[in-house]
Amino acid sequence: MEAQALTSKEGKNLASTAYVLTVLSVLGVFAAISAVLLAWPALAYLGAKMM
């Protein structure tokens, strides 16, 4: 009985960890895309100035 409860707790912990990692990775992708889109005009300006 004790082992089954422990396994259930481990399963919930694993699911929670997977959920947190998924949310963080989605936010990371969103942040990277946002950073590129925000920096695009500055990068284009610098690129044109160097040519």
Backbone as a printed PyTorch tensor [residue, N CA C, xyz], in Angstrom:
tensor([[[  0.8390,  -1.1940,   0.0000],
         [  0.0000,   0.0000,   0.0000],
         [  0.8780,   1.2510,   0.0000]],

        [[  1.9020,   1.2490,   0.8270],
         [  2.8030,   2.4050,   0.9160],
         [  3.5040,   2.6530,  -0.4190]],

        [[  3.9570,   1.5830,  -1.0680],
         [  4.6900,   1.7270,  -2.3240],
         [  3.7930,   2.3210,  -3.4090]],

        [[  2.5310,   1.9340,  -3.4220],
         [  1.6180,   2.4430,  -4.4460],
         [  1.3800,   3.9450,  -4.2600]],

        [[  1.2430,   4.3810,  -3.0290],
         [  1.0490,   5.8050,  -2.7560],
         [  2.2920,   6.5880,  -3.1730]],

        [[  3.4580,   6.0250,  -2.9210],
         [  4.7070,   6.6730,  -3.2980],
         [  4.8010,   6.7930,  -4.8180]],

        [[  4.4080,   5.7200,  -5.5240],
         [  4.4460,   5.7340,  -6.9820],
         [  3.4920,   6.7860,  -7.5200]],

        [[  2.3250,   6.8960,  -6.9060],
         [  1.3570,   7.9030,  -7.3360],
         [  1.9240,   9.3040,  -7.1420]],

        [[  2.6010,   9.5060,  -6.0070],
         [  3.2090,  10.8160,  -5.7320],
         [  4.3050,  11.1050,  -6.7530]],

        [[  5.1090,  10.0800,  -7.0730],
         [  6.1660,  10.2590,  -8.0740],
         [  5.5670,  10.5770,  -9.4410]],

        [[  4.4580,   9.9310,  -9.7690],
         [  3.8010,  10.1870, -11.0470],
         [  3.3100,  11.6120, -11.1410]],

        [[  2.7200,  12.1110, -10.0610],
         [  2.2560,  13.5020, -10.0450],
         [  3.4330,  14.4600, -10.1470]],

        [[  4.5250,  14.1270,  -9.4640],
         [  5.7230,  14.9640,  -9.5110],
         [  6.2870,  15.0070, -10.9270]],

        [[  6.3210,  13.8500, -11.5920],
         [  6.8290,  13.7720, -12.9580],
         [  5.9390,  14.5720, -13.9030]],

        [[  4.6260,  14.4470, -13.7450],
         [  3.6960,  15.1880, -14.5940],
         [  3.8510,  16.6850, -14.3650]],

        [[  4.0290,  17.0780, -13.1160],
         [  4.2120,  18.4930, -12.7920],
         [  5.5020,  19.0160, -13.4150]],

        [[  6.5640,  18.2330, -13.3220],
         [  7.8410,  18.6400, -13.9060],
         [  7.7160,  18.7740, -15.4190]],

        [[  7.0600,  17.8170, -16.0530],
         [  6.8840,  17.8660, -17.5070],
         [  6.0630,  19.0860, -17.9000]],

        [[  5.0270,  19.3910, -17.1290],
         [  4.1830,  20.5520, -17.4180],
         [  4.9850,  21.8470, -17.3030]],

        [[  5.7750,  21.9660, -16.2380],
         [  6.5760,  23.1780, -16.0310],
         [  7.5930,  23.3340, -17.1580]],

        [[  8.2520,  22.2390, -17.5410],
         [  9.2320,  22.3120, -18.6290],
         [  8.5670,  22.6950, -19.9430]],

        [[  7.3750,  22.1750, -20.1980],
         [  6.6530,  22.5180, -21.4260],
         [  6.3040,  23.9950, -21.4430]],

        [[  5.7670,  24.4960, -20.3370],
         [  5.3960,  25.9150, -20.2660],
         [  6.6280,  26.7980, -20.4340]],

        [[  7.7310,  26.4440, -19.7680],
         [  8.9490,  27.2470, -19.8760],
         [  9.5130,  27.2250, -21.2920]],

        [[  9.4540,  26.0790, -21.9620],
         [  9.9830,  26.0170, -23.3230],
         [  9.1220,  26.8280, -24.2820]],

        [[  7.7950,  26.7910, -24.1050],
         [  6.9130,  27.5990, -24.9520],
         [  7.1880,  29.0810, -24.7180]],

        [[  7.3290,  29.4790, -23.4610],
         [  7.6360,  30.8810, -23.1580],
         [  9.0050,  31.2800, -23.7050]],

        [[  9.9590,  30.3740, -23.6610],
         [ 11.2840,  30.6530, -24.1980],
         [ 11.2570,  30.8860, -25.6970]],

        [[ 10.4980,  30.0540, -26.4170],
         [ 10.3600,  30.2390, -27.8670],
         [  9.6840,  31.5670, -28.1540]],

        [[  8.6210,  31.8660, -27.4150],
         [  7.9140,  33.1360, -27.6020],
         [  8.8390,  34.3210, -27.3330]],

        [[  9.6550,  34.2240, -26.2900],
         [ 10.5810,  35.3110, -25.9520],
         [ 11.6380,  35.4850, -27.0410]],

        [[ 12.1420,  34.3850, -27.5840],
         [ 13.1600,  34.4750, -28.6360],
         [ 12.5830,  35.1190, -29.8920]],

        [[ 11.3740,  34.7040, -30.2810],
         [ 10.7330,  35.2940, -31.4630],
         [ 10.4720,  36.7740, -31.2300]],

        [[  9.9840,  37.1210, -30.0530],
         [  9.7120,  38.5290, -29.7370],
         [ 10.9940,  39.3520, -29.7850]],

        [[ 12.0800,  38.8170, -29.2520],
         [ 13.3460,  39.5540, -29.2480],
         [ 13.8290,  39.8100, -30.6700]],

        [[ 13.7150,  38.8040, -31.5370],
         [ 14.1410,  38.9780, -32.9310],
         [ 13.2680,  40.0190, -33.6170]],

        [[ 11.9560,  39.9350, -33.4090],
         [ 11.0540,  40.8870, -34.0660],
         [ 11.2800,  42.3050, -33.5610]],

        [[ 11.5470,  42.4600, -32.2760],
         [ 11.7850,  43.7940, -31.7320],
         [ 13.1250,  44.3590, -32.1950]],

        [[ 14.1250,  43.5000, -32.3370],
         [ 15.4610,  43.9650, -32.7050],
         [ 15.6300,  44.1090, -34.2180]],

        [[ 14.6550,  43.6120, -35.0040],
         [ 14.8060,  43.5920, -36.4560],
         [ 15.0960,  44.9730, -37.0550]],

        [[ 14.3620,  46.0290, -36.7140],
         [ 14.6630,  47.3450, -37.3040],
         [ 16.0800,  47.8210, -36.9870]],

        [[ 16.5350,  47.5980, -35.7650],
         [ 17.8850,  48.0100, -35.3900],
         [ 18.9240,  47.2100, -36.1720]],

        [[ 18.6860,  45.9100, -36.3370],
         [ 19.6260,  45.0830, -37.0910],
         [ 19.6520,  45.4980, -38.5580]],

        [[ 18.4940,  45.8040, -39.1250],
         [ 18.4390,  46.2420, -40.5160],
         [ 19.1730,  47.5710, -40.6800]],

        [[ 18.9970,  48.4670, -39.7280],
         [ 19.6680,  49.7730, -39.7770],
         [ 21.1870,  49.5970, -39.7150]],

        [[ 21.6440,  48.7590, -38.7810],
         [ 23.0870,  48.5320, -38.6570],
         [ 23.6510,  47.8590, -39.9070]],

        [[ 22.8930,  46.9070, -40.4470],
         [ 23.3470,  46.2260, -41.6590],
         [ 23.4580,  47.1850, -42.8310]],

        [[ 22.4960,  48.0960, -42.9660],
         [ 22.5290,  49.0610, -44.0610],
         [ 23.6790,  50.0460, -43.8670]],

        [[ 23.9640,  50.3870, -42.6230],
         [ 25.0260,  51.3520, -42.3430],
         [ 26.4090,  50.7550, -42.6280]],

        [[ 26.5470,  49.4530, -42.4510],
         [ 27.8420,  48.8040, -42.6750],
         [ 28.1320,  48.6050, -44.1580]],

        [[ 27.1280,  48.5500, -44.9790],
         [ 27.3200,  48.3160, -46.4160],
         [ 27.9450,  49.5150, -47.0920]]])
